[in-house]
Amino acid sequence: MAPVRLALVPGEPAGVGPELCIRLAQQRRDYRLTAFADPRSLAAAAQALGLPLTLVSPNQDATQPGQLEIIEVANATTPDFGAPDPRNASAVIGALQQAAAACLHGDFDGLVTGPVHKAVINEGGIAYTGTTELLAAQAGCDVVMMLANDIVRVALVTTHLPLRAVADAITPQGLDRTLRITHAALQRDFGIADPVIAVLGLNPHAGEGGHLGGEEIGIITPALDALRSEGMQLVGPLPADTAFLPGKLRGFDAVVAMYHDQGLPVLKYSGFERAVNLTLGLPYPRVAVDHGTALDLAGQGIADPSSLIAAAETCARMAARRMRRM
């Protein structure tokens, strides 16, 4: 089988993304890596780190440490470390769209993305809510956000909503979509033939038999029962405060949480450094870092590259599994 080809987007050029890409480029790897980026930004990061960097044209052999294939996406300006410039918003979004389009066209087998700065992108005149949403709209498909580390995988029914809006967003259709996409991804991308998925309740104690809320009885349980009748192994709805106990987690391949801060604090506490953000449901694997731009660390050489390295390794494994299934 030919080596997996990954597209890499550093993200915000004034943040830690470019230097994390330089750290990643120092790793020995059995996949091909092509950055969609401004070479000046990568060169400045390499110089700040004091690390070697050889940028080469696509389709050249650049698998040795310090080498990186590049497709140039020029920034409007070269920002200082820690000082993002809204004029670069078009290049940041353009790199994501160009790399994703190349994945959709089959030129690359997966997409790895660094952290972006939402506020700066919007200040640059681009309406932007998140890369997950951008990639889903470009591909024209429904997606699910999952965060994962070596201990647990957590998929979300709702993502970035105010807490008071979450209950109204828990619908039979949303649960069905989330669980079907998660189940299919666990089979296709993680190689789990018959995954067991734990599903959390919305309310404390999973509603306490209806005394602490009716969503479990009226919405969640019927949705789970309908999918169980099709053969899915779904456990729940479970109280969120005990579902993550180590003894229970060992029996689950993934946990589906109803809202962002129900599941992700546990995941980040259990292993933030190696945590990654996956977009399930795309026609190609997409894996991102699970942290922000860290503007206060940029250019100092102290940012931890573990999440980006884990993202690339995870994406390569997912892409290889898809290739073997073809």
C-alpha positions in Angstrom: 0.0 0.0 0.0 1.3 3.5 -0.9 2.2 5.8 2.0 -0.7 7.8 3.4 -0.7 11.4 2.2 -1.7 14.0 4.9 -2.5 17.7 4.3 -1.3 19.9 7.2 -2.7 23.4 8.0 -0.8 25.3 10.7 -3.7 27.7 11.6 -3.1 31.1 13.0 0.4 32.2 11.9 1.0 34.4 15.0 0.2 31.5 17.4 2.0 28.3 18.2 0.7 26.4 15.1 3.7 27.1 12.8 6.2 26.0 15.4 4.2 22.9 16.3 4.4 22.0 12.6 8.2 22.4 12.7 8.3 20.1 15.7 6.1 17.6 13.8 8.4 17.8 10.8 11.4 16.7 12.9 9.6 13.4 13.6 10.4 10.2 11.7 7.2 9.2 10.0 5.8 6.6 7.6 3.3 8.9 6.0 3.7 11.9 3.7 3.1 15.3 5.0 2.3 18.4 3.0 1.8 21.8 4.6 -0.6 24.3 3.1 1.1 27.4 4.5 3.1 30.5 4.0 6.8 29.4 3.8 7.9 32.6 5.5 5.8 31.8 8.6 7.3 28.3 8.8 10.8 29.6 8.3 10.4 32.2 11.0 9.1 29.4 13.4 12.1 27.2 12.5 14.5 30.0 13.2 12.9 30.8 16.5 13.2 27.2 17.5 16.7 26.7 16.2 15.6 23.7 14.2 16.4 22.6 10.7 13.7 23.0 8.0 13.9 22.1 4.3 10.8 22.9 2.3 10.3 21.0 -0.9 7.8 20.9 -3.7 4.9 18.4 -3.4 5.5 14.9 -4.5 9.2 15.0 -3.6 10.6 12.5 -1.0 10.4 14.6 2.2 10.0 11.9 4.9 13.3 12.6 6.7 13.3 14.7 9.9 13.4 18.4 9.1 11.9 18.0 5.7 8.4 19.2 4.7 6.5 19.4 1.5 4.7 22.6 1.0 1.9 24.1 -1.1 2.2 27.9 -0.6 -0.8 29.8 0.7 0.6 33.3 1.2 -0.3 35.5 4.2 -1.1 39.1 3.6 1.5 40.1 6.2 4.1 38.3 8.4 2.8 38.9 12.0 4.9 39.1 15.1 4.7 36.1 17.4 1.7 36.5 19.7 0.2 39.4 17.7 -2.3 38.1 15.2 -3.3 40.3 12.2 -6.9 40.2 10.9 -5.5 40.8 7.4 -4.3 37.2 7.4 -7.8 35.8 8.0 -8.3 35.1 4.3 -5.1 33.1 4.1 -6.0 31.1 7.3 -9.4 30.2 5.9 -8.0 29.8 2.4 -5.5 27.2 3.6 -8.2 25.2 5.3 -10.5 25.3 2.3 -7.7 24.5 -0.2 -6.4 21.6 1.8 -9.9 20.2 2.4 -10.7 20.5 -1.3 -7.5 18.5 -2.1 -8.8 15.8 0.3 -12.2 15.8 -1.4 -10.5 15.5 -4.8 -8.5 12.5 -3.6 -5.1 14.2 -3.7 -4.7 13.6 0.0 -5.9 10.9 2.3 -6.5 13.0 5.5 -6.4 16.5 6.9 -4.5 17.6 10.1 -5.2 21.1 11.4 -3.6 23.4 13.9 -5.3 26.0 16.1 -7.1 29.0 14.6 -8.2 32.3 16.3 -12.0 32.7 15.8 -12.1 36.3 16.9 -9.3 37.4 14.6 -10.9 35.7 11.6 -14.2 37.5 12.3 -12.3 40.7 12.7 -10.9 40.1 9.3 -14.4 40.2 7.8 -15.1 36.4 7.5 -18.1 35.0 9.3 -16.6 32.0 11.0 -18.0 29.8 13.8 -15.5 26.9 13.6 -13.5 24.7 11.4 -15.8 21.7 12.0 -18.7 23.7 10.6 -16.6 25.1 7.7 -15.5 21.6 6.6 -19.0 20.2 6.9 -20.5 22.9 4.7 -17.7 22.5 2.1 -18.3 18.8 1.9 -22.0 19.0 2.1 -22.5 16.5 4.9 -23.5 16.0 8.5 -20.7 15.7 11.0 -20.1 14.9 14.7 -17.3 16.4 16.9 -15.4 13.8 18.8 -12.4 14.4 21.2 -10.2 11.5 22.0 -7.1 10.5 23.9 -5.5 7.2 24.8 -8.1 6.7 27.6 -11.5 7.8 26.2 -13.4 8.9 23.1 -16.2 11.5 23.6 -18.6 12.5 20.9 -21.0 15.4 21.3 -24.7 15.7 20.4 -24.5 19.5 20.7 -21.3 21.6 20.6 -21.0 25.3 21.2 -24.4 26.3 22.6 -25.3 28.3 25.6 -26.3 26.0 28.4 -29.9 27.2 28.5 -30.3 26.3 24.8 -29.0 22.7 25.2 -32.2 21.0 26.3 -34.2 22.3 23.3 -31.4 21.1 21.0 -31.7 17.5 22.2 -34.0 15.9 19.6 -34.7 12.4 18.4 -33.3 13.4 15.0 -30.1 14.9 16.5 -29.5 11.8 18.6 -30.1 9.5 15.7 -27.7 11.4 13.5 -25.0 11.6 16.1 -25.1 8.0 17.1 -25.2 6.7 13.5 -22.2 8.8 12.5 -20.3 7.9 15.6 -21.1 4.2 15.2 -20.0 4.2 11.5 -16.8 6.1 12.3 -15.8 3.6 15.0 -16.2 0.8 12.5 -14.5 2.5 9.6 -11.9 4.6 11.1 -11.0 2.8 14.3 -11.5 -0.8 13.1 -14.1 -1.7 15.8 -16.5 -4.2 14.2 -19.2 -4.0 16.8 -18.7 -0.9 18.9 -20.2 -0.4 22.4 -21.3 3.2 22.9 -22.2 4.7 26.2 -24.8 7.5 26.0 -25.1 10.0 28.8 -28.4 11.4 30.1 -29.0 15.1 30.0 -30.1 15.7 33.6 -28.4 14.9 36.9 -28.8 11.1 37.7 -30.1 10.7 34.1 -33.3 12.3 35.2 -33.9 10.2 38.3 -36.9 8.4 36.7 -38.4 11.7 35.6 -38.1 13.5 38.9 -35.1 15.6 37.6 -36.2 16.1 34.0 -38.1 14.2 31.4 -35.7 14.2 28.4 -34.3 10.8 29.2 -37.8 9.2 29.2 -39.4 11.2 26.4 -36.5 11.7 24.0 -33.2 9.8 24.7 -34.4 6.4 25.7 -36.8 6.0 22.7 -34.0 7.1 20.3 -31.7 4.5 21.8 -34.3 1.8 21.7 -34.9 2.4 18.0 -31.2 2.1 17.2 -30.9 -1.0 19.4 -33.5 -2.6 17.4 -31.2 -2.3 14.4 -28.4 -4.0 16.3 -26.4 -1.1 17.8 -24.9 -1.8 21.2 -25.9 1.3 23.2 -25.7 1.6 26.9 -27.7 4.3 28.7 -28.9 6.8 29.2 -26.2 6.9 32.0 -25.7 9.4 34.8 -22.7 11.5 33.7 -21.1 11.7 37.1 -20.4 7.9 37.2 -20.2 7.0 33.5 -16.5 7.9 33.3 -15.3 5.6 36.2 -12.3 3.6 34.9 -14.0 0.3 35.5 -17.0 1.4 33.3 -14.9 3.0 30.6 -13.1 -0.2 29.9 -16.4 -1.6 28.6 -17.1 1.3 26.2 -15.5 2.1 22.8 -16.9 5.7 23.0 -19.1 7.9 25.1 -21.7 10.2 23.6 -22.3 13.3 25.7 -25.3 15.6 25.4 -23.3 18.9 25.6 -19.8 20.3 25.4 -18.9 20.6 29.1 -20.6 17.4 30.1 -17.9 15.1 28.6 -14.9 17.2 27.6 -13.6 18.2 31.1 -13.2 14.5 32.0 -11.4 13.8 28.7 -9.0 16.8 29.1 -8.3 16.0 32.7 -7.5 12.4 31.8 -4.9 13.3 29.2 -5.0 16.8 27.7 -1.5 16.7 26.1 -2.4 13.8 23.8 -6.0 14.7 23.2 -7.1 15.3 19.6 -10.3 16.7 18.0 -11.9 14.6 15.2 -14.6 15.5 12.7 -16.6 12.4 12.1 -18.7 12.0 9.0 -16.5 13.7 6.5 -15.5 11.9 3.3 -11.9 12.0 4.6 -10.3 11.8 8.1 -9.8 15.2 9.8 -8.0 15.4 13.1 -7.0 18.7 14.9 -5.2 19.7 18.0 -7.3 20.0 21.1 -6.0 23.4 22.2 -5.9 27.0 21.1 -3.4 29.3 19.6 -1.5 30.0 22.8 -0.5 33.4 21.7 1.4 34.0 25.0 3.7 31.0 24.2 4.3 31.7 20.5 7.9 32.0 19.4 9.4 30.9 22.7 10.0 27.3 21.8 8.1 26.0 24.9 4.8 25.0 23.3 4.1 21.2 23.7 3.7 19.5 20.3 2.2 16.4 21.7 -1.4 17.1 20.5 -0.3 17.9 16.9 1.9 14.8 16.8 -1.0 12.7 18.1 -3.3 14.3 15.6 -1.1 13.4 12.7 -0.5 9.8 14.0 -4.3 9.4 14.5 -5.1 10.8 11.1 -2.6 8.5 9.4 -4.0 5.4 11.1 -7.6 6.4 10.2 -6.6 7.1 6.6 -4.8 3.8 6.3 -7.8 1.9 7.6 -10.0 3.6 5.0 -7.5 2.8 2.2 -7.5 -0.9 3.2 -11.3 -1.0 3.1 -11.3 0.3 -0.5 
